[in-house]
């Protein structure tokens, strides 16, 4: 992305996040839903070109989650579901 280009990298928007959350709602228990909702909150509420969850932000979060399984309530199959739904929205 340069000075003369207006297109920004693909990001999961707030509206897309609502769709993802709805799709995952019945698959997660109460604690897993709360954990998921906290994961990307800061990225979604950034302003300007940074608003939304970028591929690099998503990758960093997933790497942390997989490397710190004892620090959250999500299991590997939950992470796979999250990855599946985010990938649909992050692909070009």
Secondary structure, 3 states (H helix, E strand, C coil): CCCCCCCCCCEECHHHHHHHHHHHHCCCCHHHHHHHHHHCHHHHCCCHHHCCEEHHHHHHHHHHHHHCHHHCCCCHHHHHHHHHHHHHHHCC
